[in-house]
Amino acid sequence: DAGVVTTEREAGVADGGAGREFFADLVVSDADYAHTEQELLPPEKRQYDADYWDSRTYAPSAFLLYLGVEGDVEELAHHTLVLPTDWDDHFGTIFDDPAWPEDPAYYLCVPSKTDDTVAPEGHSNLFALVPIAAGLEDTPEIRSEYRDLVLDDVAENTGVDLRDRIVFEETFCVDDFADRYNSTRGTALGLAHTLRQTALLRPPHASEAAPGLYFTGSFTTPGIGVPMCLISGLLTAEEMAETEREANGAA
């Protein structure tokens, strides 16, 4: 099976499909932290058990609707936020009582507004992003219903009716995040920023149970989002370098 291999002095990666193992002094996992621990490591090399990961608070997932449409969308800018009159209900469905929001807040992006290479002449390229709770049921039927809800809402709130102009469409949602990225509960971001999941209370960069294994990304410090993940990579590299200096007796 594929996985991470560790001994007392070295770490490596096992390629289950080819039956090969590659050893190195240090190994970094930029994959989902919970997936690496629960699926790629043997039980004795895990810092946390399944109950720990089940008890975590996960940042939102997303319903994404990608569209190619005929004509221009003059009424929309490159970036557009569509907010309901009372968005408390939407955010309540993300964190308090997980459910598909009935009156969603969402983001619209039209990259063809500023880059004419991303759509054929006479067409527009856009997507809608609706933040939703991680772990929601995600079926073709639900996606189809929600696709219609979003398109109806776009027409009502922006004056842009896309429904009869669509030449390409694709959705990406909870199950896709889980299947493509091994993302726990299909979160799009990682561990949420809560008081009990901040700073030193987030999982560490260096595995305490698997020598030579390090983690970087949105599950560890400093947190979620592209800037934070880039900083996480820097922090992990610095910690690895310091470990190597100490191992080699350097000051």
C-alpha positions in Angstrom: 0.0 0.0 0.0 1.0 3.6 -0.5 2.1 5.4 2.6 4.8 7.0 4.7 7.5 4.8 6.0 9.4 5.7 9.2 12.1 4.0 11.3 14.0 5.4 14.3 16.4 7.2 12.0 14.9 7.7 8.6 11.7 8.3 6.8 10.4 7.6 3.3 7.5 7.2 0.9 6.1 3.9 -0.2 4.6 3.7 -3.7 2.0 1.0 -3.2 1.2 0.6 -6.9 4.8 -0.1 -7.9 5.9 -1.8 -4.7 8.8 0.6 -4.2 10.0 2.5 -1.2 12.0 5.7 -1.3 14.0 6.7 1.8 15.2 10.1 2.7 16.6 11.8 5.8 13.4 13.9 6.0 9.9 13.7 4.5 7.4 16.6 4.2 3.7 16.0 3.8 1.8 18.9 2.2 -1.3 16.7 2.0 -4.3 16.8 4.4 -2.8 16.2 7.8 -5.6 13.9 9.0 -5.4 11.9 5.7 -1.6 11.5 6.1 -1.9 10.3 9.7 -5.0 8.1 9.4 -4.4 6.6 5.9 -0.7 6.7 5.2 0.8 6.0 8.6 0.6 2.8 10.7 -1.3 3.3 14.0 1.9 3.3 16.1 3.3 6.3 14.1 0.2 8.5 14.5 0.2 11.5 16.8 -3.6 11.7 16.9 -6.3 9.1 16.9 -9.6 9.1 14.8 -11.5 10.7 17.7 -9.2 13.7 17.7 -9.8 14.4 14.0 -13.6 13.7 14.4 -13.7 16.4 17.2 -12.0 19.1 15.1 -13.8 22.1 13.6 -13.2 22.3 9.9 -13.3 25.4 7.7 -15.9 25.6 5.0 -16.2 23.7 1.9 -17.7 25.2 -1.3 -20.1 24.7 -4.0 -18.4 25.9 -7.2 -20.3 26.4 -10.5 -18.0 27.0 -13.5 -19.7 28.4 -16.6 -18.8 29.3 -20.2 -21.6 31.5 -21.6 -22.3 33.2 -24.9 -21.9 36.9 -25.1 -20.6 39.5 -22.6 -21.8 40.0 -19.0 -21.6 43.8 -18.9 -23.4 44.1 -15.5 -20.7 42.1 -13.7 -17.2 43.2 -12.8 -14.3 40.9 -12.5 -15.2 40.4 -8.8 -18.7 40.6 -7.5 -20.1 39.7 -4.1 -23.8 39.0 -3.8 -25.0 39.2 -0.2 -28.5 38.5 1.1 -30.3 41.0 3.3 -29.6 38.9 6.4 -26.5 36.8 6.0 -26.6 35.4 9.5 -28.7 32.5 8.4 -26.2 31.5 5.7 -23.3 31.6 8.2 -25.4 29.7 10.7 -25.7 26.8 8.2 -21.9 26.7 7.9 -20.9 26.6 11.6 -24.0 26.2 13.8 -26.4 23.9 12.1 -24.8 22.5 8.9 -27.1 22.6 6.0 -27.3 23.9 2.4 -28.1 27.6 2.7 -31.5 28.6 1.2 -30.6 32.2 0.6 -26.9 32.1 0.0 -24.2 34.7 0.0 -21.8 34.0 -2.9 -18.9 35.3 -4.9 -18.9 35.7 -8.7 -15.7 35.9 -10.7 -15.5 36.8 -14.4 -11.8 36.4 -15.4 -12.6 37.1 -19.0 -13.3 40.7 -18.1 -9.6 41.3 -17.7 -8.1 38.4 -19.7 -9.5 37.8 -23.1 -7.5 34.6 -23.5 -9.6 32.6 -21.0 -12.7 32.5 -23.2 -13.4 32.2 -27.0 -14.3 35.4 -28.8 -17.9 36.3 -28.1 -18.0 34.4 -24.9 -17.5 34.9 -21.2 -15.8 32.7 -18.6 -17.1 32.9 -15.0 -17.7 31.0 -11.8 -19.8 31.2 -8.7 -18.5 30.2 -5.3 -20.9 29.5 -2.4 -19.3 28.8 1.0 -21.0 25.8 2.6 -20.3 23.5 5.6 -17.8 20.8 5.3 -19.2 17.3 5.4 -22.6 18.1 3.8 -24.3 15.5 1.7 -23.3 15.9 -1.9 -25.3 14.2 -4.6 -26.0 14.9 -8.3 -29.6 15.7 -7.4 -28.6 18.2 -4.7 -26.0 19.8 -7.1 -28.6 20.2 -9.9 -31.1 21.8 -7.5 -28.5 24.1 -6.1 -27.2 25.0 -9.6 -30.7 26.2 -10.5 -31.0 28.1 -7.2 -27.7 30.0 -7.8 -28.5 30.8 -11.5 -32.0 32.1 -10.4 -30.4 34.2 -7.7 -27.8 35.6 -10.1 -30.6 36.7 -12.5 -32.7 38.2 -9.7 -29.9 40.1 -7.9 -27.5 41.1 -10.6 -29.8 41.4 -13.6 -27.7 38.9 -15.6 -29.7 35.9 -16.8 -27.2 33.3 -17.8 -29.6 30.3 -18.0 -30.2 30.3 -21.7 -26.6 31.2 -22.7 -24.6 28.4 -21.1 -22.4 26.5 -23.5 -20.2 24.8 -20.8 -20.7 24.1 -17.1 -19.2 22.0 -14.4 -19.6 21.8 -10.7 -17.1 21.1 -7.9 -18.2 20.4 -4.4 -17.7 18.6 -1.1 -17.1 15.1 -2.6 -14.6 16.5 -5.2 -12.5 18.1 -2.5 -12.5 14.8 -0.7 -11.8 12.7 -3.7 -9.2 14.8 -5.5 -7.3 16.2 -2.5 -8.1 13.7 0.2 -9.6 16.6 2.1 -11.1 15.6 5.4 -14.9 16.1 5.2 -14.4 17.8 1.9 -13.2 21.1 3.5 -11.8 23.5 1.0 -9.5 25.2 3.4 -8.4 23.0 6.3 -8.8 23.4 10.1 -10.9 26.4 11.0 -9.4 29.3 13.0 -11.0 28.8 16.4 -9.7 29.6 19.9 -8.8 26.0 20.5 -7.2 25.6 17.0 -4.9 28.6 17.0 -1.2 29.0 17.2 0.4 26.2 19.4 -3.0 24.5 19.6 -2.8 23.5 16.0 -1.0 20.3 15.0 2.8 20.7 15.0 5.0 20.8 11.9 7.3 18.0 13.2 5.7 14.6 13.9 6.3 13.5 17.5 5.5 9.9 16.6 7.2 9.4 13.3 10.8 10.7 13.3 11.8 12.5 10.1 8.3 13.3 9.1 7.1 16.9 8.8 3.9 18.6 7.9 3.1 21.9 6.2 0.0 23.5 5.0 -3.4 24.6 6.2 -3.7 22.1 9.1 -0.7 23.4 11.0 0.6 26.8 11.9 -0.1 29.6 11.1 -3.4 28.6 9.5 -5.6 28.6 6.4 -5.4 30.7 3.2 -2.6 30.9 0.6 -0.4 33.5 2.5 -0.6 31.4 5.7 0.2 28.2 3.8 3.3 29.9 2.2 4.4 31.0 5.7 3.8 27.4 6.9 6.2 26.1 4.3 8.8 28.6 5.4 8.4 27.6 9.1 8.6 23.9 8.3 11.8 24.4 6.3 13.3 26.4 9.1 12.4 23.8 11.7 13.9 21.0 9.5 17.1 23.0 9.0 17.4 23.5 12.7 16.8 19.8 13.4 19.6 18.9 10.9 22.0 21.4 12.5 21.4 20.0 15.9 21.8 16.4 14.6 25.1 17.3 13.0 26.4 19.1 16.1 26.3 22.6 14.6 25.7 25.6 16.8 
